């Protein structure tokens, strides 16, 4: 079971909605697929540490992903997609928390071959349940090779905090 919880934006002026498994709140409850179904949808096809570095988001889609901080444990990206823009094919090898301050559907996940994927990724499910107020926060598993199409006609903007695996 997933629950939405109100948390505050950095400037504390608007609430954000945090999609977090098991979060204790009385706000809004949403039923998601079973744990086994969700795991099957989110498990990348291989070990993310073996994914081709040439397709890392910052390398393969630099116009959309700017590094604003990085150390041996975290990488913080500013992510921007212009209206009706489709990102180049890329991946995100680390789990992350994505905080959107501007986002609106429709937004589509696309396979490397251009096939539109079902809306089963963490952020797509969160966007479907979000009321559009404040910012949207999604906890994300590593994201295998693909791209995002912003079909909304509005700019998508957010901060993605990637948690690197300890070596």
N, C-alpha and C positions, 0 to 999 in steps of 0.2 A: 504494500500500500504506500502511495506517495501522498504527501500533504504539502499544501502551499502555506507558507508562513510569511507574515509581514516582518520585514526588517527595514532598516533605514538606509537611505542613500548616503553617500559620503557627506553631502551638505545638510543632511537630516531634514530636508524640506518635503520629500515625497517618499511614500513607501515603495519598497521593491517586493517582488514575489519570488521566493526562494523555493526551487523544486529540489527537495532533499528527501531521500528515503528515510522514513521513520521520524521525521521532524514532528515534535509535539506542539500542536496548535489547534485552535478551534476555528480557523479561518475557512478553508475550502478543501474538501476531500475529493480526490479523483482516483478512480480505479484504473490501474494500468495492467498490461499483460502479466501473466504469471512470471515468477522469477526465472524459470527455465526458458520461457519464450523470450523474455527480455535479454537474458544472457546470450542466447543464440543470435539475437539481432545485433548485439553490441560486440561480440567477440570478433576481433579482426582476423583475417585469414591466416596470419602468421604472427610471430613474435615481433612486436613493434620495434624492438632494438635492431632488427635485421632489415627494416624498411630502408629503401634507397634514400640517402641523404640529399640527393639531387631533387627529390620531390618534397622535402621539408617545406612547410608553408612559407617561411621567410625567404627561401631560395627560389621556389617555383612560382610563388605568387607575391612578389615583393611589393607590388602596388597596393595590395590589400592587407598586408601584414607588416607592421613596423615594430621592431623591438624597442621597448621603452625602458626595460630593465632586464638584466640577466645575471645570474650567478650559477654556482654548481648545483643548486637545488630548485631554482625557479627561473622561468622565463615569462615575462609579461609582454603581451602583444597588444597593440592598438589595431583593431580590425575594422576596415571600412569597405563597404560595397556600395557603389553608386546605383541609382535607380536603373533597373533593367540590365544590370551588369551580371555577367557570369565569370566567376573566378577561374584562373587556370587550374588544371588538375594538380592536387597536392595532398599531403597527409599531415596529421598532427599525432606524433608518436607518444605523447604523454597525456595522462589524464589531466583534466583542467576544470576550472570554474570560469564560466563565461558570463560577464555582466554586460547586458545591453542597455544603453541609455536611449537608443533609437532603433526600433525594429518594428516591422509590420509585415504581415503576409500579403500576398502569397510569396513564400520562399521555398525553393525546391532543392533537395539533394540530387546530384546528378552523378551517375557512374562515369568512369573515365571514357567510356565509349559514347557518352551523350544520352544514355537511357535515363529517364526520370525514375528515381528510386521512391519506394513507399515512404511516407512520413513517419518513420519509426525511430529516428535518431533522437537523442535526449532533447536537443533544443527544439526540434520540430514538434515533439509532443508537448513541451512546455509552452511554446508559442500558441498552439491550439487551445490551451486552457487558460491563457493569460488574459486579463481584463483590459490590458492596454494602459494601465495607470502606473506611474513611477517607472522603475526599471525592471528588467526581467533577468533573473539569475538562473543559470542551468549548470548542473554538475555533469561533466561529459567524460565518457570513456575515450581512450585513444581512438582517433578517427582515421580509418584506412583511406587509401587513395580514392579521391573523388573531387567534386567541386560543388559550389553552391551557386544557384541562380536566384538573384534578387528580382523577382517579377512584380514587386510592390509599387514601383514608381516613386518610392521614398528611399532616402539614404539609410543604410543599416550601419550602425556604429556601436562598438563595444570594446571592452577590455577582456582579454582572455589570459588567465593566469594558469600557466602550465606547470605541473609538478613533475620535475625530472626524477627519474629513478636513481636512488643512491647506488654508487658503484662500490 
